[in-house]
Amino acid sequence: MGCVTAQVLPGWTHVYSGKVRDLYVPEGTTDADAPELLVVASDRVSAFDFVLSPGIPRKGELLTTLSNWWFAQLSDVPNHLVPGGEARIPAEAAGRAMIVKPLEMFPIECVVRGFITGSGWAEYQETQAVTGIPLPAGLRNGDRLPEPIFTPAWKAPQGEHDENISFDRMVDIVGEEAAVALRELSLKVYSEAAATTEAKGLIIADTKFEFGQDAGSGEITLGDEVLTSDSSRYWDLAAWNAGATPEERMASFDKQIVRDWLAANWDRQGTPPELPPVIVAQTAARYGELIERLTA
């Protein structure tokens, strides 16, 4: 992972930086006893477990706007936002931050796939299944699945790769009751969101959710980001319907532009190359277009 730096924000202490987000607690508290957290989305962009340079202009603002919009659409699903918290976000992080309640996070990425692509496509080509779920023969990259499938991944410690796992393995990790609840909730949220986006001419090919338990009530709560361009593959519905090739069908609004350029220009050895200005500009434009189309 590349170098990560975080802002100094008045009233808050920086405690952790991920590839894209920086985490703060109120001054005088620690991450063990903080009553709330400040999560700031940076303009950093990552691919293949590396933070790349340069960042994507306004990316943090766009991701935060998209998460907040989806949290509002999914008002029947408990989420980690602190009511009224936006009024207390430092000016230096305005538009890029959320104040949230701490959760006891499940070590699982709750992945839902409505279409076959990415790592799911690679696995399907080898086994005709994804995380042990058998799929029909003859699928092409980018095809819609007969119904959305839940394909969890184990969240590896920082610096290691996340691992796709079977549902049975998920049960071993979090217990049957939690595993079933997470699967049902993930499929529910995906189905609601997919209906919303298709009405706007967009497809959510796949996405990942992260859930935790409220420390007080034990309620399963949607955390982290939700249905952003970093956590989801968004495609253009008209292009998917008309496209003759996978590239034409999967016209993306996410960081696939970055992944594709990096895969073509780097052998994953050593430090990744800097992104050229044209790739940065194209990615920023697609992130912005997605916001406009969803929220119009």
N, C-alpha and C positions, 0 to 999 in steps of 0.2 A: 504494500500500500504506500502511496506517495505521502509527501509531507502534508500535515493537516494543521491549520492554525485556526484559532477561535478569537472572536472579539472579546474585549473587556466591556462588560455591561454593568452600569451602576445598579447596585442593590442585589446583584446576582453573582454567584461563584461558579466558574466553569469546572465541571467534574468529568466530562467525557466527550470525546469526539468520535463519531463513526465516519464512514466514507463520505456521507453527505450532510449529516445533522450534528449539531453541537448541543450538549445537554448542560443545563445550569440548575442550581438550587438556590433558594433565598440565602442571602448572606447570614452567617451564623448557624447554618444547618449543614448537614451532610446528606449524601445520597441515601443514607440509611434511615434518616429521621425527617427528611424534608416533607412538609405538608403538601407541596405542589412542586412542579418542575416547569422550567422554561425550555422548550424545544425550538431551536432555531435552524431553519433550513438554509444551507449555504448555496452558492452557485457552483459548488464542486460537482463534477460528473465522474462516475466510476464505470468501469467495464472490466470483466475478467479479473475481478478482485483487486484492481488497481485504481487509485485516484489519478485522474488524467489532468493534463495542463494544456491550455488554459481552461477555466470554467466556462459555463454557458451563461451569458448575461441574463439576469432576471429569473434564473431558474428557481432559486429558492422562493421567490415571491410567487411564481406561477404554481409551484408544487403546493405551497401553503394555501393559496386561493382555491386550488382544486380540491384539496382535502377538506377544507372548511365547507365548500359547496356540497360535497358528497355527504359529509356528516349531517348537514341540514336536510338533504333529500332522504336520508336513512334515519329519520327521527324516531322510528320505532326500535332502533337497535342502540343499546347503551354504548356510549363512547366516552373517551377519557377527557374531553374538553371540560375545563372549569367554567361554569356559567359566569359571564361578566369578566372573565380573565383578560379578554382582549384590551380592556381599558387600562390594564396595568403592564402592558408590554412596553419595554423601554423604546424610546424613539429611535435609537440606533438600530433596532431590529424590527421596526414597524413593517407590517406586510409580509414578514418572513418567519413569524414565530407564533407559537401557541403556548398558552399556559394550561397544563394538564395535571390530572391527579396521578400519583404513582400507582402502578399496578404490579401485581406479582405475575410476570409474563410467563406464558407457556413457551417452552423451548422449541416451538413448532412454527414453521411457516405454513399457513393454511392455503394451499394453492388450489385454485379451481380453474379447470380448462374447459372451455366451450368449443374450442377448435384445436386441432393437432398441429403443433409447430414447436420450435425450440428444442429443449432437452427432451420433451415428450415425444417429438417426432423422431429424434435419434434413438430413443428407447424402443419406440414402436417398430422401427425398421429392424431392430435386432430380435424382438420378442413378441411382436404383435400385441403388446400390452404396455400399460404405463403404470408403474408402481404396483404391479400385480393385477391390474384391472384389464381383462381381455377386451380388445376392440375389434370391430369388423375388419375383415381382410380388404385390401385394395384401397385403403385411404391414401390420399395425396397430401403433401405438405400444404397446410392451410385449410384443409377440409373442416367443415362443421361436424362435430361429433353427434351421434344420435341423441345424447343428452349430456349436460355438463357432468364432469367427473371431479372428484375430490382426490388430489394427489399430494399428500403432505410431504414436507421436507423437515429434517432435523436441523435446527440452527446450531451450527458448529461454533466453537469458540473463535474469537477474533483471530484472523490470520489463517484459518482453515476453511475448507470449502464446505458449504452446506450439502447435505446428503439427502437425496430423494429416498423415501422410506415407504413401506407398505402400511396400510391401516393397522394391521396386527402389530407391527413394530411401534406405531404411535400409541396403541393401547398399552403396550409394555412401558412406555415412557411416561404417559400422563394418566393412565387409568381408563377403564372402559367408559365410565359415565362422562368424563370430560371429553374423551375422544369423540363419542357419538354427538355430544352437544356442539362441539367445534365443527364437526363435519356438517351437521344440519344447518347451523347458523351461517357457515361459509357459503353453502349452496344457496341458501335463501337470499343472502345479500347479493351474491353474484347474479342470480336470476332477476332480482328487482333492478339491479344496475344495468344489466344487459338489455332489458326491455326499455329502460329510459334512454340508453344510448342509441339503440336501433331506431327509435322514433326520431332521433336527430341525425340519422344517416351515418352512424358510427357503430363499430363492432368492438366489444371487449373480447379479444381472443382468449386471453387468460389473465389471471391476476393472483396476487397473494395478499392475505390478510394476516395480521398479528393480533392476538387476543391475550388479555390477562384477566386476573381476578381482582375485583375490588377488595382491598385489604379488610375493610369493615364488613361488607355484606357478603362477600364471596361471589358476587354476581359476575358472570363472564362479560367482559367489556372490550369493545373494539378500540385498539390503541394504535400508536405509531401513525403512519400515513394511511390513506385509504383511496384506492382506485386512481392513483396518480400515474403520470407518464413514466415514473421510475419503477412502480410496482406492478404495472399492467401493460399489456400489449393492446394498443388501440389501432384499428384499421378503418379505412374508408369503406363503407358498405357498398356504394356504387362501384368502386374499383374492384372490390371482391366479387361482386356479381358479374362484372364484365371481363375481368382479367383472364388471360389465356395462360399465363405463367405464374409460378409462385410469387415472383417479384412484383408482378402487376397486381396480383390479388391481395398481397399483404402490404399495401401502401400505409406506412406506419406514422403515428403521431408521437412516438416515444423515442428513446435513445438508440433505436435500432440502426439509425444512420451512423452513430458513433461506433457501435459494435461492428458493423459491416466494414467501415473504413479501417478500423484497427485490425480486424481479422485479415484484411488484404495487405496490410502494410507492416505487420509485426508478427514475429514468430513466437511471441510470449516468453522470450528469453531476455533477461536484464530489464532495463527501464523502458517503459513504452514511449514511443515518439510523441512529440507535441501534436495536438490536433491542428490541422490547417484552418485558416480563417473561414474558408468556404464551408467546412463541415460544422464549425461552431455556429455560423450564421444560419445554415439550413436547420440545424437542430433547434436553435432558439425560435426560429419561425414556426416550426411544426408544433412546438410546445405552446406557443402563443395562439396558433390557429385552433388547437384543440380546446383551449379555454373559451375562445370566442364561440365556437360551434356548440359546445355543451351548455354554456350559460346564456346564450342568446334567447 
